Each structure stands twice: as C-alpha cells, then as structure tokens.
C-alpha cells in the first residue's frame, strides 16, 4: 500500500495496461518525454519507448483521427486532449465518426480506444479552459463516459476503459491532480457503470461526480453536526449509469440532491432527476434539488470562480430546503 496522487494514478492505470497488452499505445501533445503538461504521463516514455508513447502536433483533429484509425487497425490507442474544452475542435470526429462507426458498420468495425482530457474549473484557467463537459459526451450515443474522483478509481477505471471494446472518454479533473490516497499494489481493474457510496446515510441522498464528491462529503460532515444523516453517491461513470444504486438509495432516504459542476441547463443532474421522478416519485418525501454552476462561462478571477462552482455550504443549504 502506497500513497498515490490522482495525477500519478493516471500514469499507473495506463502503465498497467501497456504492460499487459502490447497493442496499447499513447499519443497526444507533450505526453512523451515531457510527461504531459499536467504530469499525468510521467515515466511512460522511458518505460515503453517512442514507438508506444509519442507526441503529436498541436491538432485535436489529428489526435482523434489518428486514434480512430489506430483502433480500426488493431491497436488500442489512448489519445490525450490537453483540455476537455478542446473537444469542441474535434467534435465531429468524436461524435459523428468515433461514436457511430460500430453502429454504421453493423458491428463489423469496433473502436477500442480511450480519449483522455483534463476537465473542470477551480484552477483559474478562465472560461475557455475550465469547463466541465462530461454532459456533452453523455449526450452522444456510442460513447462511454467516466469521471473518477479518487486515485484508486482512476487506476481501476482507466484500466477498465482501456480494456473496453467501445470508445471511452475519461474526464480527469484538474483540481484533483494533487490529491492523494493509499492505493494497494498489484493489478486494479474496476467495472464501468458501478457507482460507489463513500458515505452511508439515512435522511438524504447526495449524488456527485469527480471534484464535487469531496464537496458533497464535506457537506455531509456539516449536516451530521446538525443531526442530518446524508448518504453520498459517487457516480464515477455517466455512461453506463448505475441507476440501481441511485434508486435504492433514494427510495430509502426519500430525498435527492445532485451536485454537479456543469452549467445548470442540460447538466447530468437533470437526467438523474428525471430518472428518479419516473422510477421513484412516490418514495420521495421532498423536492429534488440540483446544485449546479450557473449557466455562465467560468470566470478567471479567483473570488468569482469560487462563487460560481458549487460549494459545501451551498449543498448544505440545498439539503435543508428539502427537510
């Protein structure tokens, strides 16, 4: 057992699968000798060499096109898009080509590939480099979508993504890169579409993802001091989505709060709310409440960005409105 940072967990998950399967390759901007701009691929070039870890031009279209072509020809490529915001540059390739090839070829061509991208705000990069865009990918049929919140989950879910026969987009939250956790040695492979419950409770269900999970857990601690027992669900995966864990919790607690960094309009919390309203309406004892970022570009100024992104205090206030 050793402490591992979230950023080092990215490299460990990739290295585990590169060691296991020589078809796995990694490409992107500065992922080789530089170890990635966020230092998430350090050591991989030295360990696996220039034929399996290599840099690309500054072109998201080139990266996604190369990844798609490599997957069609027997490799298992991992492509890094430096920021999730840059998905907008290559969205046609991702949403219309990568996501739909298996369907359009009647299963004759599958694309076992992973697209990785640094996601989310709180690090003062401004409105064009701070978006949480997992809801974009969630809306596209044919893509699987992951957003781990801990180093352990990053290792295990990255491995599962690489082994999956379909395209998987992994959102790595920038604000979590320096966080640490004890992670056991040896192979770790988690299952896609399985949520975890890092805190059990009986009065309200708080559903969160990525950097909002520690926010939800902090809120649960505060609520406990006020006599409210909050259960926290870490979705980990949006596609596939673990509706079983979600519905079991809500039918037991009778209340639901979603905490998401997405802008409010069409965020993943709206889909969660819809599912619960359809499947567990008569088990609810209060209104579903969504805590979100406002429908605005994220500011770069520290104080204003902090106001925009959901906080533990906002979550506590939202929970108390349902009591």
DRENZA-65206 format. One line per 4 residues: number of its first residue (from 1); their letters; for each residue z, x, y of C-alpha. Coordinates in steps of 0.1 Angstrom, whole numbers, plus 5000, padded with zeros to 4 digits. Each point is the difference from the previous one (the first is absolute). Example, Ala and Ser with C-alpha at 12.3 -4.5 7.8 and 13.67 -1.06 7.14 Angstrom:
<atoms>
1> AS> 5078:5123:4955; 4993:5014:5034
</atoms>
This chain:
<atoms>
1> XXXX> 5000:5000:5000; 4990:5014:5034; 4997:4987:5035; 4964:4993:5010
5> XXXX> 4986:4990:5033; 4976:4971:5003; 4972:5024:5010; 5007:5023:4971
9> XXXX> 5000:4970:4977; 4964:4993:5009; 4990:5035:4989; 5021:4998:4968
13> XXXX> 4984:4967:4989; 4966:5014:5006; 5008:5033:4982; 5015:4982:4970
17> XXXX> 4967:4982:4995; 4978:5030:5008; 5019:5019:4973; 4995:4971:4975
21> XXXX> 4963:4993:5006; 4975:5026:5012; 4977:4972:5013; 5025:4994:5029
25> XXXX> 4988:5016:5033; 5013:4999:5035; 4979:5000:5032; 5006:4994:5037
29> XXXX> 5004:5016:5034; 5022:5032:4998; 5015:4990:4966; 4993:5034:4984
33> XXXX> 5014:5033:5014; 5016:4982:5029; 5019:4976:4977; 4991:4970:5021
37> XXXX> 5008:4992:5036; 5032:4983:4989; 5006:5027:4973; 4997:4974:4972
41> XXXX> 4976:5022:4979; 5018:5034:5003; 4996:5022:4969; 4972:4980:4984
45> XXXX> 4972:5024:5010; 5018:5030:4987; 5009:4983:4968; 4967:4983:4992
49> XXXX> 4974:5020:5019; 4970:4993:5023; 4980:4980:4974; 5026:4973:4998
53> XXXX> 5016:5001:5034; 4976:5003:5029; 4996:4992:5037; 4974:4977:5014
57> XXXX> 4983:4996:5034; 5017:4978:5026; 4983:4969:4987; 5017:4971:4984
61> XXXX> 4966:4986:4989; 4993:5033:4982; 5035:5000:4983; 4997:4965:4988
65> XXXX> 4964:5004:4990; 5008:5031:4980; 5030:4984:4983; 4979:4970:4990
69> XXXX> 4972:5022:4986; 5024:5023:4982; 5017:4970:4983; 4966:4986:4989
73> XXXX> 4992:5033:4983; 5031:5005:4979; 5026:5016:5023; 5033:4985:5012
77> XXXX> 4999:5008:5037; 5028:4998:5026; 4988:4997:5035; 5022:5005:5030
81> XXXX> 4993:4982:5033; 5023:5018:5025; 5012:4967:5017; 4997:4965:4986
85> XXXX> 4985:4990:5034; 4969:5020:4990; 4992:4974:4973; 4983:4982:5028
89> XXXX> 4974:5028:5001; 4990:4996:4963; 5010:4964:4994; 4965:4990:4987
93> XXXX> 5001:5026:4973; 5036:4990:4990; 4998:4962:5003; 4963:4994:4991
97> XXXX> 4992:5028:4976; 5031:5015:4983; 5018:4967:4997; 4970:4980:4987
101> XXXX> 4981:5025:4977; 5017:4989:4968; 4993:4964:5007; 4965:5005:5012
105> XXXX> 4991:5020:4969; 5016:4975:4976; 5025:5026:4989; 4974:5027:4992
109> XXXX> 5014:5023:5027; 5037:5004:5007; 5014:5021:5028; 5033:5017:4990
113> XXXX> 5008:5015:5033; 5029:5003:5025; 4998:4999:5038; 5031:5013:5017
117> XXXX> 5008:4996:5037; 5030:5006:5024; 5011:4966:5012; 5023:4984:5025
121> XXXX> 5018:5006:5033; 5032:5014:5014; 4986:5035:5005; 4985:4996:5035
125> XXXX> 4964:5004:4990; 4988:4971:5021; 4981:4968:4993; 4970:5017:4983
129> XXXX> 5021:5021:4975; 5030:4979:4993; 4988:4968:4984; 5014:4985:4968
133> XXXX> 4968:4989:4983; 5010:4991:4965; 4992:4963:5007; 4963:5011:5007
137> XXXX> 4997:5014:4965; 5020:4971:4985; 4973:4975:5013; 4972:5017:4981
141> XXXX> 4993:4989:4964; 4996:5030:4977; 5025:5023:5016; 5036:5007:4988
145> XXXX> 5025:5008:5027; 5032:5020:4999; 5026:5010:5026; 5029:5019:4984
149> XXXX> 5033:5003:5019; 5017:5029:4981; 4991:5034:4986; 5006:4988:4964
153> XXXX> 4977:4970:5005; 4974:5022:5017; 4998:5023:4970; 4999:4972:4974
157> XXXX> 4977:4977:5019; 4976:5028:5010; 4997:5009:4963; 4994:4963:4991
161> XXXX> 4974:4997:5027; 4981:5031:4987; 5001:4986:4964; 4988:4966:5010
165> XXXX> 4964:4991:4993; 4995:4982:5034; 5000:5013:5036; 5035:5003:5014
169> XXXX> 5009:5005:5036; 5034:5018:5005; 5016:4997:5034; 5024:5028:5007
173> XXXX> 5023:4992:5029; 5003:5028:5025; 5035:4992:5010; 5012:5005:4964
177> XXXX> 4985:5035:4994; 5032:5019:5007; 5023:4976:4980; 5016:5014:4969
181> XXXX> 5011:4987:4966; 5012:5014:4967; 4970:4998:4976; 5002:5009:4963
185> XXXX> 4979:5028:4985; 4972:4991:4976; 4972:4975:5000; 5005:4969:5021
189> XXXX> 4976:4970:4998; 5009:4967:5015; 4981:4966:4995; 4979:4985:5027
193> XXXX> 5010:4965:5011; 5037:5004:4992; 5025:4996:5029; 5034:5015:5000
197> XXXX> 5033:4986:5012; 5019:5028:5017; 5029:4977:5010; 5012:4968:4982
201> XXXX> 5012:4971:5019; 5006:4962:4998; 4996:4985:5035; 4966:5010:5012
205> XXXX> 4969:5019:4988; 4986:5027:5023; 4965:5012:4990; 4987:5033:5014
209> XXXX> 4975:5028:4995; 4998:5037:5007; 5019:5010:5032; 5014:4965:5003
213> XXXX> 5020:5004:4968; 5027:5023:5015; 5000:4976:5031; 5007:4971:4976
217> XXXX> 5027:5019:4982; 5017:5009:5032; 4999:4964:5011; 5015:4990:4966
221> XXXX> 5030:5023:5006; 5006:4985:5034; 4998:4965:4985; 5024:5008:4973
225> XXXX> 5026:5008:5027; 4995:4965:5012; 5004:4984:4966; 4963:4996:4992
229> XXXX> 4987:5013:4967; 4964:5010:5004; 4976:5009:4972; 4973:5026:5010
233> XXXX> 4967:5001:4981; 4977:5030:5004; 4965:4986:4992; 4985:5035:4995
237> XXXX> 4967:4984:4991; 4981:4973:5018; 4971:4998:4976; 5010:4993:4973
241> XXXX> 5030:4981:5014; 5032:4994:4981; 5005:4963:5007; 5023:4996:4970
245> XXXX> 5027:5022:5015; 4995:4984:5034; 5003:4964:4988; 5029:5007:4977
249> XXXX> 5020:5014:5029; 4991:4973:5025; 5008:4971:4976; 5034:5016:4995
253> XXXX> 5009:5008:5037; 4982:4971:5016; 4989:5020:5031; 4971:5024:5007
257> XXXX> 4995:5026:5028; 4969:5022:5000; 5001:5033:5019; 4966:5016:5007
261> XXXX> 4986:5025:5024; 4967:4983:5002; 4991:4980:5031; 5012:4965:4995
265> XXXX> 4965:4983:4997; 4989:5000:4963; 5026:5025:4989; 5009:5002:4963
269> XXXX> 5032:4981:5007; 4979:4969:5007; 4986:5002:4965; 5035:5004:4986
273> XXXX> 5012:4971:5020; 4971:4978:4988; 5007:5009:4963; 5037:4991:5004
277> XXXX> 4992:4968:5019; 4977:4989:4972; 5020:5011:4970; 5037:4997:5011
281> XXXX> 5001:4976:5029; 5027:4978:4985; 5022:5031:4993; 5001:5010:5037
285> XXXX> 5032:4992:5020; 4986:5012:5033; 4967:5010:5017; 4980:5030:4990
289> XXXX> 5002:5026:5028; 4976:5028:5006; 5011:5031:5019; 4968:5019:5011
293> XXXX> 4985:5023:5026; 4986:4979:5029; 4962:4995:5001; 4994:5030:5022
297> XXXX> 4988:5036:4997; 5030:5022:4994; 5011:5018:5032; 5004:5038:5000
301> XXXX> 5031:5000:5023; 5030:5004:4978; 5022:4973:5014; 4972:4974:5000
305> XXXX> 4988:5009:4965; 5036:4997:4987; 5002:4965:5015; 4967:4989:4983
309> XXXX> 5008:5012:4965; 5025:4978:4981; 5036:5012:5001; 5031:4994:4979
313> XXXX> 5015:4980:5028; 4969:4977:5001; 5003:4994:4963; 5037:4992:5003
317> XXXX> 4993:4975:5028; 4972:4984:4979; 5022:4996:4970; 5027:4984:5021
321> XXX> 4976:4974:5013; 4995:4987:4965; 5037:4995:4992
</atoms>
